[in-house]
Amino acid sequence: MFKSIASYNREILVNPDTADVVEPDFVQLRRLAFRFLRRTNKAAALMCLDHLFSRPPSLHKTTLMETESLLSLYLTYVRLLDQVWRDERLSEGSDCQKIFALEVQQKDHYLVPKNTFLHGKVSAARGILDDPQPEHICSHEELRRIVSDAILGRMKNRVTMQERACRGTRGFSPCLNTLIRKNCFNENCQFHHIPPDEITLDWFHARLRFLFLEFQILRLAQHFDKGTMQCVSLSQLIYPR
């Protein structure tokens, strides 16, 4: 798993022949995430998905079916974040302990190692901007608050990134000009230019699943960030402006 994560996190390359960005292959990480989910290893599955969705999902060249499948996995990712946020345990063997590499010290005290994601969060919460301690010792109350804020921040950032990627696609609604006149001359058209014979029952069901998956993701994020995360209505998803 860690070799796959390290490989995926390498700098994105650019193909000099085509000037196209060459995205790292995320098939292996996705496969590992499904394997861990089948084994109910939520901590490992969340780590795989967190790295998998560290970049905005590329949806411009995907079909509606592929987009629906990707959003289904994204919803799983957000739900796992939600479950870890709700779990207040920091004990040895807990999901939080595994994910954040905490070391359990004496009762209700924990060591946060250097060079970890949480080490920077503790330093920031304590107002330590320069030359932070190599390790932090935290009480359960302090660490739980920092972990909670870190997870909420992660959820807000990732869901916002995903929602913007979805808004940049043309898969929400078919273009009426293309359907009726078989051509669209609007260069700024925001709708999907799909031939009429491709609008099948399977396509329609996939589109409904796509819309409701996006709605579920936004609703879940809004539940934990009501002040800043504005949930988009279904009408906005179907008829983008």
SVG drawing of the C-alpha trace seen along z (x, -y; Angstrom):
<svg xmlns="http://www.w3.org/2000/svg" viewBox="-36 -31 50 40">
<polyline fill="none" stroke="black" stroke-width="0.4" points="0.0,0.0 2.7,-2.5 4.7,-1.8 1.5,-2.5 0.9,-5.7 4.5,-6.9 4.3,-6.1 1.0,-7.9 2.3,-11.0 5.2,-11.5 5.1,-14.7 2.8,-14.6 4.7,-14.4 4.1,-16.2 4.3,-14.4 6.7,-16.5 5.3,-15.1 1.7,-16.1 2.1,-18.7 -0.6,-16.7 -0.5,-16.0 0.1,-12.4 -1.9,-11.5 -0.4,-8.8 -2.3,-5.5 -4.7,-5.2 -6.0,-1.8 -3.8,-0.1 -4.8,-2.4 -8.5,-1.9 -8.0,1.9 -6.3,1.7 -9.1,-0.4 -11.8,2.1 -9.7,4.9 -9.4,3.2 -13.1,2.3 -14.0,6.0 -11.8,6.8 -13.5,4.0 -10.1,2.3 -11.5,-1.2 -8.2,-2.9 -6.2,-1.5 -9.1,-2.0 -9.4,-5.7 -5.6,-6.2 -5.8,-4.8 -8.8,-6.9 -7.4,-10.1 -4.3,-9.9 -6.4,-8.8 -8.6,-11.9 -5.7,-14.3 -6.2,-15.9 -9.4,-17.1 -11.0,-14.2 -10.6,-14.4 -14.1,-14.1 -13.8,-15.8 -13.0,-12.7 -15.0,-10.2 -18.4,-8.8 -21.5,-9.4 -21.2,-5.7 -17.6,-6.2 -18.3,-9.5 -21.1,-7.8 -18.8,-5.0 -16.1,-7.6 -18.7,-9.6 -19.8,-6.4 -16.3,-5.8 -16.0,-9.5 -19.1,-9.1 -17.5,-6.1 -14.5,-8.2 -16.5,-11.0 -18.5,-8.5 -15.2,-7.0 -14.0,-10.5 -17.4,-11.0 -17.0,-7.7 -13.4,-8.6 -14.6,-12.0 -17.4,-10.5 -15.1,-7.9 -13.6,-9.6 -11.2,-6.8 -7.5,-7.5 -6.4,-4.2 -3.9,-1.7 -5.4,0.0 -8.1,-2.6 -8.6,-4.0 -7.4,-7.4 -4.2,-5.9 -3.5,-4.0 -4.3,-6.9 -2.4,-9.6 0.5,-7.4 -0.1,-8.4 1.9,-6.8 -0.1,-6.1 1.9,-7.2 0.6,-7.2 -3.1,-7.4 -4.9,-10.0 -1.6,-11.3 -0.3,-10.8 2.9,-11.4 2.6,-13.0 5.8,-12.1 7.6,-14.6 7.2,-14.6 3.5,-13.6 0.4,-15.4 -0.9,-15.8 2.4,-17.3 1.9,-20.4 -1.7,-20.7 -0.6,-20.5 2.1,-23.1 -0.3,-25.5 -2.9,-25.0 -0.3,-25.9 0.9,-28.9 4.3,-27.5 5.3,-28.9 9.1,-28.5 11.3,-25.7 8.6,-23.4 9.4,-20.6 10.4,-17.3 7.6,-15.6 4.4,-16.8 2.8,-15.4 -1.0,-16.0 -3.8,-15.3 -6.8,-13.4 -9.0,-16.6 -6.5,-18.7 -5.6,-16.0 -9.3,-15.0 -10.1,-18.7 -7.2,-19.0 -8.0,-15.7 -11.7,-16.7 -10.8,-20.1 -8.3,-18.4 -10.9,-15.9 -13.5,-18.6 -11.0,-20.8 -10.1,-17.8 -13.7,-17.1 -14.5,-20.7 -11.4,-20.9 -12.0,-17.6 -15.7,-18.0 -15.3,-21.6 -12.6,-20.4 -14.9,-17.5 -17.9,-19.7 -16.0,-22.2 -14.8,-19.4 -18.3,-18.2 -19.5,-21.7 -16.8,-21.8 -18.3,-18.8 -21.1,-18.7 -22.7,-15.6 -25.5,-17.2 -28.1,-17.7 -28.2,-17.0 -28.2,-20.0 -31.7,-20.5 -30.3,-22.0 -28.2,-18.9 -31.3,-16.7 -33.7,-18.6 -31.7,-20.3 -28.8,-17.8 -26.3,-20.6 -25.3,-23.4 -23.6,-26.6 -23.2,-28.0 -19.5,-27.8 -20.2,-28.4 -22.9,-25.8 -22.7,-24.1 -24.8,-21.1 -23.8,-17.7 -23.8,-17.3 -25.0,-13.7 -26.6,-12.1 -30.3,-11.2 -29.7,-7.5 -27.3,-7.4 -29.9,-8.5 -31.0,-5.1 -32.6,-3.8 -29.2,-2.9 -27.9,-6.4 -31.0,-7.9 -30.5,-5.7 -26.8,-6.5 -27.6,-10.3 -30.0,-10.0 -27.5,-8.1 -24.9,-10.7 -27.1,-13.6 -28.1,-11.9 -24.5,-10.8 -23.4,-14.4 -26.3,-15.6 -25.5,-13.0 -21.8,-14.1 -22.8,-17.8 -25.4,-17.1 -23.0,-15.1 -20.4,-17.9 -23.0,-20.5 -24.0,-18.7 -20.6,-19.3 -19.9,-22.7 -23.2,-24.6 -21.5,-28.0 -19.4,-27.8 -20.4,-24.7 -23.4,-25.7 -25.3,-22.7 -26.3,-22.9 -29.9,-22.1 -30.8,-19.4 -32.2,-22.1 -28.8,-23.8 -27.2,-20.5 -29.6,-19.7 -29.7,-23.2 -26.2,-24.8 -25.9,-28.5"/>
</svg>
